[in-house]
């Protein structure tokens, strides 16, 4: 958190949401363009992991944003 005047602005939660959305978008792009299946070296396994972790990061960041707005 950092202060803007008397108001404290959370930094971690919006960063988690943004990073999660980017991870999901890039994971979907790699999954859509990868030729072959798992184990062929095209990064399909990593794309699935990026989609899963991006979804988790977005959900947790959204939850943190919601909680920070309710406590004010």
TIFI-701566 format. One record per residue (C-alpha): residue number from 1; x, y, z. Coordinates in nm, 2 decimals. Layout:
residues N
+-----+--------+--------+--------+
| pos |      X |      Y |      Z |
+-----+--------+--------+--------+
| NUM |      X |      Y |      Z |
...
+-----+--------+--------+--------+
//
This chain:
residues 72
+-----+--------+--------+--------+
| pos |      X |      Y |      Z |
+-----+--------+--------+--------+
|   1 |   0.00 |   0.00 |   0.00 |
|   2 |   0.11 |   0.36 |  -0.05 |
|   3 |  -0.05 |   0.68 |   0.06 |
|   4 |  -0.22 |   0.94 |  -0.16 |
|   5 |  -0.29 |   1.22 |   0.07 |
|   6 |  -0.49 |   1.07 |   0.36 |
|   7 |  -0.61 |   0.77 |   0.16 |
|   8 |  -0.42 |   0.44 |   0.14 |
|   9 |  -0.42 |   0.28 |  -0.20 |
|  10 |  -0.38 |  -0.10 |  -0.23 |
|  11 |  -0.12 |  -0.20 |  -0.49 |
|  12 |  -0.10 |  -0.58 |  -0.46 |
|  13 |  -0.46 |  -0.67 |  -0.54 |
|  14 |  -0.49 |  -0.48 |  -0.87 |
|  15 |  -0.14 |  -0.61 |  -0.97 |
|  16 |  -0.26 |  -0.97 |  -0.90 |
|  17 |  -0.58 |  -0.92 |  -1.11 |
|  18 |  -0.38 |  -0.76 |  -1.40 |
|  19 |  -0.11 |  -1.03 |  -1.39 |
|  20 |  -0.37 |  -1.31 |  -1.38 |
|  21 |  -0.55 |  -1.17 |  -1.68 |
|  22 |  -0.23 |  -1.14 |  -1.87 |
|  23 |  -0.13 |  -1.50 |  -1.78 |
|  24 |  -0.47 |  -1.63 |  -1.89 |
|  25 |  -0.45 |  -1.44 |  -2.22 |
|  26 |  -0.10 |  -1.56 |  -2.30 |
|  27 |  -0.18 |  -1.91 |  -2.19 |
|  28 |  -0.48 |  -1.92 |  -2.42 |
|  29 |  -0.28 |  -1.78 |  -2.71 |
|  30 |  -0.01 |  -2.05 |  -2.66 |
|  31 |  -0.27 |  -2.33 |  -2.62 |
|  32 |  -0.45 |  -2.22 |  -2.94 |
|  33 |  -0.14 |  -2.20 |  -3.15 |
|  34 |   0.05 |  -2.50 |  -3.02 |
|  35 |   0.08 |  -2.78 |  -3.27 |
|  36 |   0.07 |  -3.14 |  -3.14 |
|  37 |  -0.02 |  -3.25 |  -2.79 |
|  38 |   0.13 |  -3.27 |  -2.45 |
|  39 |   0.49 |  -3.39 |  -2.44 |
|  40 |   0.57 |  -3.27 |  -2.79 |
|  41 |   0.77 |  -2.97 |  -2.68 |
|  42 |   0.53 |  -2.71 |  -2.80 |
|  43 |   0.46 |  -2.56 |  -2.46 |
|  44 |   0.10 |  -2.69 |  -2.43 |
|  45 |   0.15 |  -2.81 |  -2.07 |
|  46 |   0.29 |  -2.47 |  -1.97 |
|  47 |   0.00 |  -2.30 |  -2.14 |
|  48 |  -0.24 |  -2.51 |  -1.93 |
|  49 |  -0.05 |  -2.42 |  -1.61 |
|  50 |  -0.05 |  -2.05 |  -1.71 |
|  51 |  -0.43 |  -2.06 |  -1.76 |
|  52 |  -0.48 |  -2.23 |  -1.42 |
|  53 |  -0.25 |  -2.00 |  -1.23 |
|  54 |  -0.39 |  -1.69 |  -1.41 |
|  55 |  -0.74 |  -1.79 |  -1.30 |
|  56 |  -0.63 |  -1.84 |  -0.94 |
|  57 |  -0.44 |  -1.51 |  -0.93 |
|  58 |  -0.73 |  -1.32 |  -1.08 |
|  59 |  -0.98 |  -1.48 |  -0.83 |
|  60 |  -0.76 |  -1.41 |  -0.53 |
|  61 |  -0.68 |  -1.06 |  -0.64 |
|  62 |  -1.05 |  -0.99 |  -0.70 |
|  63 |  -1.13 |  -1.12 |  -0.36 |
|  64 |  -0.86 |  -0.90 |  -0.20 |
|  65 |  -1.01 |  -0.60 |  -0.39 |
|  66 |  -1.35 |  -0.68 |  -0.26 |
|  67 |  -1.23 |  -0.72 |   0.09 |
|  68 |  -1.03 |  -0.39 |   0.08 |
|  69 |  -1.34 |  -0.20 |  -0.04 |
|  70 |  -1.56 |  -0.33 |   0.23 |
|  71 |  -1.33 |  -0.23 |   0.51 |
|  72 |  -1.32 |   0.14 |   0.43 |
+-----+--------+--------+--------+
//
